[in-house]
Amino acid sequence: MSSLTGIDPIAAAEFAQEKKEGRQSNRPDFVNLYEERTKSLRNLKQTLRDIFGGDDPKVFVFVDELDRCRPDFAISYLETIKHIFDIHGLVFILAVDSSQLASSAKVLFGEKLNIEEYFRKFLHRQFSLPEADEGATLQLARSYVVNYFEREGKRLSIFPVDDEHSIARIVEFMTTLKLTLRQSQEVFRILGHVFVGNEENRGNVYWAYGSGVILMASLKVGNTQMFNGLGTSQINHLDVGKYLKSKLTDRSAAWWFSVYITGTEKSKEHAYIESLFQDLGWSNDGQFISDNLEDFRRGWGRSGFIKNRFTKIFGNIESIASF
């Protein structure tokens, strides 16, 4: 062959083989890869059974805030628990906002997804935590006052941190607005900044001003629309009263409304305030207004040059987010 054509067939074959190998893709063998992964998962599950398996639970794994993760990660996490860690003796306890987790699932699988049936394959038992009672909320509030209002060597507060009555006012709005623990924490963070003081004015705040700050900080977190309305004077006084009345008992609503109205430009218009109380159905409690309205005015201090105290409070709270 070489003598007739001048081509060395052996060298040509080797050359062709090298070219062929050079043209071959570097893609892995997916069948082998799949088999290797399947074998690895099988070995993993068997190892987990050997360690944790049994008739009684041996290990509890607590997972918190899964609902706050990226939707694809949250659902992938659930799938992993189901398909890899579904072992008798290994118990996963998930603390989640079920509505938020449902939203994550719908992002991936569409709005028509049957959430109850989808989650049924993951969740063997489901419990709803009860709402915190007033005593537990008050205890939480006390701890937040310590953590956010005064820190030894770092921060002093004009808020009277030992005043149970003032703390109870904060709790009242936290409970009324049904704030979550995280939202309540944000309220106290805001209050801690607004009430910051020094040794000279420590624990010395006008009580109506303090109550106004509590009201605005709670609304900042729990009802942004109402917070903006009060802070920009773009809301009707009667509507404020109706809102408070819808959230509180009549007497509490009247008390908070008195704080509000005496902190506005209508502070000294007694007849106008009386008419508002009548329109709100508090006319039978008129004696309360007549006897105490001046106390509410004094509770704001002598800052008479401020037309609307809530505008000032609004600015203070908003500045916290901007610096």
Order of alpha helices (4+ residues) and beta strands (2+ residues): alpha-alpha-alpha-beta-alpha-beta-alpha-alpha-alpha-beta-alpha-alpha-beta-alpha-alpha-alpha-alpha-alpha-alpha-alpha
